Amino acid sequence: MSYEYALYLGCTIPLKYPQFEKAFREISKILDIKYKEMEGSSCCPDPVAIQSLNVDTWLTIAARNLALAEQMGLDIMTICSGCYETLKTTKVLLEEDKEAFNRINSILNQINYNYKGTIEVTHFAELFEQEDMIKKIKENIVRPLDDLNVAAHYGCHLIRPSKILQFDDPERPESIDKILKALGANTIAFASKLECCGYCARLNEDIGYKLVQEKMVDLEHLDLEVDAMVAVCPACVSQYDKKERVLQRKTAEDLDIPILYLPELMAIAFGVDTEKLDLTKRSVKPTKLLEKLKT
């Protein structure tokens, strides 16, 4: 089965983490997934801040992005969980509320756009966990990860609100673990697995630090050594990576678990040259993990 999507990159990855985009494009080539670039797309926009300020502004900007993909005749692929929640929530809300659908289109019509509601929104994890893709992932492994213990962080925007996103079980998600197991990695069960990363708790920074500390301490105190934690959202990766290093300096805890974007780990397993991936561009460098992979 072949796949082709309108690739929605969002803001955060192209501007702050181009190495994540690089890893995603590398594995997509290997898995034979094709994309067309969404020329003229904008911020999704942010699923928390903009929505809190003005719902119609949030819906209008998101609907314009959806309308662009409709013009291309392709479903959207997102590589950020925040973008996934915004675009999919907009699609569902405008399907269910005809008045809002007409109101938003009346705004879009002023700039020569029209949203019809004809396309789907997919997160890459949603595609990769499908059985035919799991099979293809296994077929392309060059460097099995069976000697790695990897923790999965699902985050909020990938699986909640579950009534709208309808992807994975919000209480017992398995999609990321399923992909990790296909790569050969040993996945880890731990108490704080489903906790929020705290990235959006910017009005009270202490909350963010406490949430990061709870999860990282939880992982450090397990009976086995955790080689990495993976996430599928750039905000989550950034939150854990940066705050883990700050917490290491502030506390007596030895916090040194690298945080990877899932496509980075997939690229490693597919044999992509790690020099191409710029894996050291983070606060907690995966030095021990890379050394372990060489043995």
C-alpha positions as CSV (number, residue, x, y, z in Angstrom):
1,M,0.0,0.0,0.0
2,S,1.3,3.4,-0.9
3,Y,0.7,6.6,1.0
4,E,0.7,10.3,0.1
5,Y,-0.1,13.2,2.3
6,A,-0.1,17.0,2.5
7,L,2.8,17.5,5.0
8,Y,1.9,20.0,7.7
9,L,5.1,20.9,9.5
10,G,3.7,23.6,11.9
11,C,5.9,26.2,13.4
12,T,8.0,24.7,16.2
13,I,9.9,22.0,14.3
14,P,11.0,24.0,11.3
15,L,12.0,27.0,13.4
16,K,13.5,25.3,16.5
17,Y,14.1,21.7,15.8
18,P,15.0,21.1,12.1
19,Q,16.8,17.9,13.1
20,F,13.4,16.4,14.0
21,E,12.1,17.2,10.5
22,K,15.3,15.7,9.0
23,A,14.7,12.5,10.9
24,F,11.1,12.3,9.9
25,R,11.9,12.9,6.2
26,E,14.6,10.2,6.4
27,I,12.3,7.5,7.7
28,S,9.5,8.5,5.4
29,K,11.8,7.9,2.4
30,I,12.7,4.5,3.8
31,L,9.1,3.6,4.4
32,D,8.0,5.0,1.0
33,I,5.6,7.6,2.3
34,K,5.3,10.5,-0.1
35,Y,4.4,14.1,0.7
36,K,3.5,17.4,-1.0
37,E,4.6,20.6,0.7
38,M,1.8,22.8,2.0
39,E,2.9,26.1,0.5
40,G,1.3,29.1,2.3
41,S,0.3,27.2,5.4
42,S,0.4,29.1,8.8
43,C,0.6,28.3,12.5
44,C,-2.0,25.6,13.3
45,P,-2.6,27.7,15.7
46,D,-1.6,26.7,19.2
47,P,-4.3,24.4,20.8
48,V,-4.1,26.1,24.2
49,A,-3.2,29.9,24.0
50,I,-5.1,31.0,20.9
51,Q,-8.1,28.9,21.6
52,S,-8.3,30.4,25.1
53,L,-8.2,34.0,23.7
54,N,-10.7,33.7,20.8
55,V,-12.2,30.4,19.6
56,D,-13.3,31.8,16.2
57,T,-9.8,33.1,15.5
58,W,-8.5,29.7,16.4
59,L,-11.0,27.9,14.2
60,T,-10.6,30.2,11.2
61,I,-6.8,29.9,11.1
62,A,-7.0,26.1,11.4
63,A,-9.8,25.8,8.8
64,R,-7.7,27.8,6.4
65,N,-4.9,25.2,6.7
66,L,-7.4,22.4,6.2
67,A,-8.7,24.2,3.1
68,L,-5.2,24.4,1.7
69,A,-4.9,20.6,2.0
70,E,-8.3,20.3,0.3
71,Q,-7.1,22.3,-2.6
72,M,-4.2,19.8,-2.9
73,G,-6.6,16.9,-2.8
74,L,-4.7,15.2,0.0
75,D,-5.2,14.3,3.7
76,I,-3.0,16.1,6.2
77,M,0.0,14.5,8.0
78,T,1.1,16.3,11.1
79,I,4.5,15.7,12.9
80,C,3.5,17.6,16.0
81,S,0.8,16.6,18.5
82,G,-0.3,20.1,19.2
83,C,-0.9,20.7,15.5
84,Y,-2.7,17.3,15.4
85,E,-5.1,18.3,18.2
86,T,-5.9,21.7,16.7
87,L,-6.5,20.6,13.1
88,K,-8.5,17.4,14.1
89,T,-10.5,19.3,16.7
90,T,-11.4,22.0,14.2
91,K,-12.5,19.4,11.6
92,V,-14.7,17.6,14.2
93,L,-16.2,20.8,15.7
94,L,-17.1,22.2,12.2
95,E,-18.6,18.9,11.2
96,E,-20.9,18.9,14.3
97,D,-21.8,22.7,14.4
98,K,-23.3,23.9,11.1
99,E,-23.6,27.4,12.4
100,A,-19.9,27.6,13.2
101,F,-19.1,26.0,9.9
102,N,-21.0,28.7,8.0
103,R,-19.6,31.5,10.3
104,I,-16.0,30.4,9.8
105,N,-16.5,30.0,6.0
106,S,-17.9,33.5,5.8
107,I,-14.6,34.8,7.2
108,L,-12.5,32.6,4.9
109,N,-14.5,33.6,1.9
110,Q,-13.2,37.2,2.4
111,I,-9.7,35.9,1.6
112,N,-10.8,33.6,-1.2
113,Y,-10.8,30.3,0.8
114,N,-13.6,27.8,1.4
115,Y,-13.5,24.9,3.8
116,K,-15.6,21.9,2.8
117,G,-14.6,19.3,5.4
118,T,-13.5,16.7,2.9
119,I,-10.1,15.6,4.3
120,E,-8.7,13.7,7.2
121,V,-6.0,14.7,9.7
122,T,-3.4,12.1,10.7
123,H,-0.6,12.1,13.2
124,F,2.5,10.1,12.0
125,A,2.1,7.8,15.1
126,E,-1.4,7.1,13.9
127,L,-0.1,5.9,10.6
128,F,3.0,4.1,11.9
129,E,1.1,1.9,14.4
130,Q,-1.1,0.3,11.6
131,E,-0.4,-3.3,10.9
132,D,0.9,-2.9,7.4
133,M,3.3,-0.1,8.6
134,I,4.5,-2.2,11.5
135,K,5.4,-4.9,9.1
136,K,7.2,-2.4,6.9
137,I,9.1,-1.0,9.9
138,K,10.3,-4.5,10.8
139,E,11.4,-5.1,7.2
140,N,13.6,-2.0,7.2
141,I,15.5,-2.5,10.5
142,V,19.2,-2.5,10.0
143,R,20.2,-2.0,13.7
144,P,17.7,-3.7,16.0
145,L,17.3,-1.9,19.3
146,D,16.8,-5.0,21.5
147,D,19.6,-3.9,23.9
148,L,17.8,-0.6,24.6
149,N,15.3,0.1,27.4
150,V,13.0,2.9,26.2
151,A,10.2,4.7,27.9
152,A,7.3,6.1,25.9
153,H,5.8,9.5,26.7
154,Y,2.4,9.9,25.0
155,G,1.6,13.5,26.1
156,C,-1.8,15.2,26.2
157,H,-2.5,16.3,22.6
158,L,-2.0,13.0,20.9
159,I,-4.7,11.1,22.8
160,R,-6.9,13.7,24.5
161,P,-9.7,14.8,24.3
162,S,-10.4,11.2,23.3
163,K,-13.9,11.8,22.1
164,I,-12.6,14.1,19.4
165,L,-9.2,12.6,18.5
166,Q,-10.4,8.9,18.8
167,F,-6.9,7.7,18.6
168,D,-5.6,5.1,21.1
169,D,-7.0,4.4,24.6
170,P,-6.5,7.6,26.7
171,E,-6.1,5.4,29.8
172,R,-4.0,2.6,28.4
173,P,-2.4,3.8,25.1
174,E,-0.3,1.3,23.2
175,S,0.6,3.0,19.8
176,I,4.0,4.3,20.6
177,D,5.0,1.2,22.6
178,K,3.8,-0.9,19.6
179,I,6.2,1.0,17.3
180,L,9.0,0.7,19.8
181,K,8.5,-3.0,20.0
182,A,8.6,-3.3,16.2
183,L,12.0,-1.6,16.4
184,G,13.1,-4.3,18.9
185,A,13.3,-2.0,21.9
186,N,12.3,-3.1,25.4
187,T,9.4,-0.8,26.5
188,I,8.9,0.2,30.1
189,A,5.9,0.3,32.3
190,F,6.1,3.1,35.0
191,A,3.7,4.9,37.3
192,S,3.9,8.4,35.8
193,K,3.7,7.2,32.1
194,L,0.6,9.2,31.3
195,E,1.4,12.4,33.2
196,C,1.5,15.7,31.3
197,C,4.9,17.2,30.5
198,G,3.8,20.6,32.0
199,Y,4.9,22.6,28.9
200,C,1.7,24.7,28.9
201,A,1.9,25.5,32.7
202,R,3.8,28.7,31.9
203,L,1.9,30.9,34.4
204,N,3.2,28.7,37.2
205,E,6.6,27.4,36.1
206,D,6.9,25.3,39.3
207,I,4.1,23.1,38.1
208,G,6.1,22.3,35.0
209,Y,9.2,21.5,37.0
210,K,7.3,19.3,39.4
211,L,5.8,17.3,36.5
212,V,9.1,16.8,34.8
213,Q,10.8,15.9,38.1
214,E,8.1,13.3,39.0
215,K,8.5,11.4,35.7
216,M,12.3,11.6,35.4
217,V,12.8,10.5,39.1
218,D,10.3,7.7,38.5
219,L,12.4,6.5,35.6
220,E,15.8,6.9,37.3
221,H,14.5,4.8,40.3
222,L,13.5,1.8,38.3
223,D,15.3,-1.5,38.7
224,L,16.6,-1.3,35.1
225,E,18.6,1.4,33.3
226,V,16.5,3.5,31.0
227,D,18.5,4.4,27.9
228,A,16.0,7.0,26.5
229,M,12.5,8.4,26.7
230,V,10.8,9.1,23.4
231,A,8.0,11.5,22.6
232,V,6.1,12.4,19.4
233,C,5.6,16.1,20.2
234,P,8.4,18.7,20.0
235,A,7.0,20.6,23.0
236,C,7.2,17.5,25.1
237,V,10.7,16.7,23.9
238,S,11.9,20.3,24.7
239,Q,10.2,20.4,28.1
240,Y,11.8,17.2,29.4
241,D,15.2,17.8,27.8
242,K,15.7,21.4,29.1
243,K,14.1,21.0,32.5
244,E,15.8,17.7,33.3
245,R,19.2,19.3,33.0
246,V,18.1,22.3,35.2
247,L,16.6,19.9,37.8
248,Q,19.9,17.9,37.8
249,R,21.7,21.1,38.9
250,K,19.0,22.1,41.4
251,T,18.5,18.7,43.1
252,A,20.6,15.8,44.3
253,E,19.0,13.5,41.7
254,D,21.2,12.0,39.0
255,L,18.9,12.8,36.1
256,D,20.6,12.0,32.8
257,I,18.1,10.3,30.5
258,P,18.1,11.5,26.9
259,I,14.8,12.6,25.4
260,L,14.4,11.6,21.7
261,Y,11.8,12.4,19.1
262,L,10.4,9.0,18.0
263,P,11.5,9.4,14.3
264,E,15.1,9.9,15.5
265,L,15.1,6.5,17.2
266,M,13.4,5.0,14.1
267,A,16.1,6.5,11.9
268,I,18.8,5.0,14.1
269,A,17.2,1.5,13.8
270,F,16.9,2.0,10.0
271,G,20.6,2.6,9.8
272,V,20.6,6.3,9.0
273,D,24.0,7.9,9.7
274,T,23.7,9.5,13.2
275,E,25.9,12.4,12.0
276,K,22.9,13.3,9.7
277,L,20.6,13.4,12.7
278,D,22.4,16.0,14.8
279,L,21.5,14.0,18.0
280,T,23.8,16.1,20.2
281,K,21.7,19.2,19.7
282,R,20.0,18.9,23.0
283,S,20.6,19.6,26.7
284,V,20.9,15.9,27.7
285,K,23.1,14.4,25.0
286,P,22.5,10.7,24.2
287,T,26.2,9.9,24.4
288,K,25.8,6.7,26.4
289,L,23.0,5.5,24.2
290,L,25.1,6.0,21.0
291,E,28.1,4.2,22.6
292,K,25.8,1.3,23.6
293,L,24.6,1.1,20.0
294,K,28.2,0.7,18.7
295,T,28.8,-2.4,20.8
